[in-house]
């Protein structure tokens, strides 16, 4: 079986389009996070130090689609950005998470990396 025939067979399977879309989303997220870090002039090790995790954890964040909002927010804050999450439905855009004020020190950032959300609010 030729590669072209195999590709057609795979893509004709039920659910193939959805699987391809999921893979594209994963690649887009990984490339986007990596680009943000590189634009900030940071290595994975430097970013890891800023958010209080290991370098392999940063690599895992950059390669995973299943990242929590808290982790994503810490990552984006560490590269100098602010995370906003909105839902777009037709012409309507509904903000779910608005950008928060940046944290003053890396010490509070690294502490928040392991602190539960409820504890962060009371800290």
C-alpha positions as CSV (number, residue, x, y, z in Angstrom):
1,X,0.0,0.0,0.0
2,X,1.4,3.4,-1.0
3,X,1.7,6.2,1.5
4,X,-0.9,8.2,-0.4
5,X,-3.4,5.3,-0.2
6,X,-2.6,4.7,3.5
7,X,-3.1,8.4,4.3
8,X,-6.5,8.4,2.5
9,X,-7.6,5.3,4.4
10,X,-6.6,6.8,7.7
11,X,-8.2,10.2,7.0
12,X,-11.4,8.4,5.8
13,X,-11.8,6.7,9.2
14,X,-14.6,8.1,11.5
15,X,-13.3,10.8,13.8
16,X,-10.1,11.4,11.8
17,X,-10.9,15.1,11.2
18,X,-11.4,15.7,14.9
19,X,-8.1,13.9,15.8
20,X,-6.3,16.0,13.2
21,X,-7.8,19.2,14.6
22,X,-6.7,18.2,18.2
23,X,-3.2,17.5,17.0
24,X,-3.1,20.9,15.2
25,X,-4.3,22.6,18.4
26,X,-1.6,20.9,20.5
27,X,1.1,21.9,18.0
28,X,-0.2,25.5,17.9
29,X,-0.2,25.8,21.7
30,X,3.3,24.3,21.9
31,X,4.7,26.5,19.2
32,X,3.0,29.6,20.7
33,X,4.3,29.1,24.2
34,X,7.8,28.3,22.9
35,X,7.7,31.4,20.7
36,X,6.6,33.6,23.7
37,X,9.5,32.3,25.8
38,X,12.0,32.8,23.0
39,X,10.8,36.3,22.3
40,X,11.3,37.1,25.9
41,X,14.9,35.9,25.5
42,X,14.5,33.1,28.1
43,X,15.7,29.5,28.1
44,X,13.5,26.8,29.6
45,X,15.8,26.8,32.6
46,X,15.4,30.6,33.2
47,X,11.7,30.4,32.8
48,X,11.5,27.5,35.2
49,X,13.4,29.5,37.8
50,X,10.9,32.4,37.4
51,X,7.9,30.3,38.0
52,X,9.4,27.9,40.6
53,X,9.4,24.6,38.7
54,X,12.0,22.4,37.1
55,X,13.2,22.8,33.5
56,X,11.6,19.4,32.5
57,X,8.3,20.8,33.8
58,X,8.6,23.8,31.5
59,X,9.3,21.4,28.6
60,X,6.2,19.4,29.6
61,X,4.1,22.6,29.7
62,X,5.3,23.5,26.3
63,X,4.4,20.1,24.9
64,X,1.0,19.6,26.6
65,X,-2.4,20.7,25.5
66,X,-3.7,19.8,28.9
67,X,-2.4,22.7,30.9
68,X,-4.4,24.3,33.7
69,X,-5.3,28.0,33.6
70,X,-3.2,28.7,36.7
71,X,-0.1,27.1,35.1
72,X,-0.7,28.9,31.8
73,X,-1.2,32.2,33.7
74,X,2.1,31.7,35.6
75,X,3.9,30.9,32.3
76,X,2.5,33.9,30.5
77,X,3.3,36.2,33.4
78,X,6.9,35.0,33.6
79,X,7.4,35.9,29.9
80,X,6.0,39.4,30.5
81,X,2.5,38.9,29.3
82,X,-1.0,38.7,30.7
83,X,-3.4,35.9,30.1
84,X,-6.9,36.6,28.9
85,X,-9.5,34.0,28.0
86,X,-12.6,34.8,26.0
87,X,-15.3,32.8,24.2
88,X,-16.2,33.9,20.7
89,X,-19.7,33.0,19.6
90,X,-20.7,34.6,16.3
91,X,-20.0,38.3,16.6
92,X,-20.1,38.2,20.4
93,X,-17.0,37.9,22.5
94,X,-17.4,37.0,26.2
95,X,-14.4,37.5,28.5
96,X,-14.0,34.6,31.0
97,X,-10.7,35.6,32.5
98,X,-9.4,39.1,32.4
99,X,-5.7,39.9,32.8
100,X,-4.6,40.3,36.4
101,X,-2.1,42.8,37.7
102,X,1.5,41.4,37.4
103,X,3.1,40.0,40.5
104,X,5.7,42.2,42.1
105,X,8.5,39.7,42.7
106,X,9.6,36.3,41.4
107,X,9.5,35.0,45.0
108,X,5.7,35.4,45.1
109,X,5.5,33.9,41.6
110,X,7.5,30.8,42.5
111,X,5.5,30.5,45.7
112,X,2.2,30.7,43.8
113,X,3.4,27.9,41.5
114,X,2.7,25.3,44.2
115,X,0.2,27.1,46.3
116,X,-3.5,26.1,45.8
117,X,-5.8,28.7,44.3
118,X,-7.7,29.2,47.6
119,X,-4.5,29.7,49.5
120,X,-3.2,32.2,46.9
121,X,-6.3,34.3,47.4
122,X,-5.8,34.5,51.1
123,X,-2.1,35.1,50.9
